[in-house]
Amino acid sequence: MNKVISHAKRTMIIGAGVAGQTLISEIQNAQQSPYEGDKLAAKYEPVCIIDNDPKKLDTEIMGVKVVGTSSDIPNVAKQLCIEQIILAIPSLPEERRKLIIDLCNETKLPLKIIPFIGTLILGNDVSLLRQVRDIKTEELLGRDPVTFNNENIKEFVHNKVCMVTGGGGSIGSELVRQIAKYEPKQVIVVDIYENNAYEIQQELVMEYGESLNLVTLIASVRDYFRMNQIFERFRPDVVFHAAAHKHVPLMENSPMEAIKNNVVGTFNVATLAQFYKVKKFVMISTDKAVNPTNAMGASKRCCEMIVQYLAQQKGNCCTEFVATRFGNVLGSNGSVIPIFKKQIEQGKPVTVTHPDIIRYFMTIPEAVSLVMEAAAMAHGGEIFVLDMGKPVKIVTLAENLIRMYGKEPYVDVPIRFTGLRPGEKIKEELLMMEEGLKKTSNKLIYIGKQIEIDEDNFITELRALRDAALENDEETAIKALHKIVPTFITPEEFNKSVLQKA
C-alpha cells in the first residue's frame, strides 16, 4: 500500500512512457522512504495516467491506472477530483503538445511539464522529478522553436569588429550575447540609456572576463558627429542597428521623436557605415512597418527604404545593407506577457485592447538568431522575413496565462477590454503585397522582393521629413511621412477593412 502524504495534491500524469513511469517511481520511492522523504515528492499524489496508446488503457504503473486518452483529460480531471497535471512526454511534437496543453487549460488546473528531450538532463543519478517545471509562455505559441545554422553565423562573426546600436535593449542585448559566443575580434555596445548598457556590460564581464574585447559607449544615434567619432575610431566590420523607439502609443503622442530617432538615427548610422566601408549593415525592422497605421511603423518602413536606397546606389561597392523583419518578441520591454503576469500576480484585471486583436510572436533568442543568420546570408538590399507560424489571439494568450496560474479567466481573474490604443492595428502583417516571397536555405526565412527606390525623389522627401522633425513641426512632418511612405494609412481605415472581412 502506497504511503500517501496528507498534503500532496491529486495529480494526473500525461504519458505512460519511460518519463511517466520514471516520474511515478521517483515520487513513490521518495514517499516510501523511512526518512523525511523528498519534500518535492510530497507535493504529488499520482492518481491516474493519460496516454493515447489504446493498448495501455486500463493497465497500471506502480498501482496508478491508465484511464483514458488526451481527449478525456477534462472529464477525468473532474471525475477524479484532480488538483494538478504533469505533462510527462518530453519528445512530444510541438503541435501535439499545444493541443494537449489546450485540453489541460480547459480543466483550469495548474499544469507542469517535463522539458523537451533536447533540454532534459539524463543520467543514472539525475532526478526527473527535479526537472518538472511550470510551463513557459512561449510553449503556448503552438509551433516548434526555430532553429538556425550556427556555422554560418560563426563564420560571419568570428574575428570581426561588431557594433550593436541599442545594445542594451531587449533585442540589442541578446544580439551582443550571441555575438560574444562566436569569438569576435571586438564588440562595441552603443546605447543612450546608461542603465541598460551597464547591465549588459556587467553580465558579459562576469561571463567572459578579459577574454572578450568589449567596449561600452553611451551615445545617441541622432548625434551624427558623435557616431562619426565612434566609426572613425573603431572601424567596425559589421553593424547591427537595433536602436529605435518602438512603442506605438507613445510614439503617436510624440511622432517627432520616432522620426528623429528611427529615421534620422538610421540614416546617420547607415551612411557612416557606407563611408567607413563597413562590410555589412543590418537594420532591425518590425512587422509594424507593413502597411503602417502609426508613426512608429511608418518611421520603420522609412528606415527599410533607407536601407534599400543605399543598397541600390551604384557607387556603393563595399557595404551590404539588409533589413530583418519579425513580429512581437515574448518578454521584451513593454510586451504584453510581462504586463499580464504583473496584473495576475497583483490580483488586478488583465487588460486586453480588443477581443479580436491578433499578433505574431517569437522568443527573443529566435528573433536574434534570425537577424544573425539573415545577415550571414545577405548580399545587400534584402528584407528578410521569418515565417512565424500562425498568429496568436491576444485574448486567448491572456486566458491561457491566467490558467497557468491555476485560476479561471473571467471568474478568478477578470479580463477587461480597454479599446484599441492610438495607431494600433487589430491584425499585423509580415509582408507588403508588392514584395512577394523568395525562399532561402532556411525554410523559415524568406526574402521580400526589393522595391526600386527613386533615388532623387526619395532623398528630397527624406530631407523634407528630417527638417520638419528637427523643427518639431508635427503637421508638416506627418504629411511628409505619408508622402514618403505611401502605404501609411489611418488605423481606422485599416481596422474597418479587417473587421469587414472577418
Protein Blocks (a to p, Z undefined) as FASTA:
>chain_A
ZZddfkbccdddehjbfklmmmmmmmmmmmmpmblojfklmmpccfbdcdfbfklgoiae
ehiacfbdfklmmmmmmmnopabdcddbfkbcfklmmmmmmmmmmnopacdddddfklpc
cdjklcfklmgccddfklmnopacddddfklmmmmmgopacddehklmmklmmmmmmmmm
nopabdcdddfblklmmmmmmmmmmmnmmmbccddddddfklmmlmmmmmmmnopabdcd
fbccfbfklmmmmmmlmmmmmmmmmmmmmmmmmmnopabdcddddfklgopabfklmmmm
mmmmmmmmmmmpmklmkbccddddddddehiahiaklmmmmmmmnopacddfbfkbccdd
ddfklmmmmmmmmmmmpgbhpacdddebjaddfklmmmmmmmmnopaehklpccddebja
ehiafbdcfbdfklopaddfblkbccdddddddfklmmmmmmmmmmmmmnopaklmmmmm
mmmmmmlccfklmmmmmmmmZZ
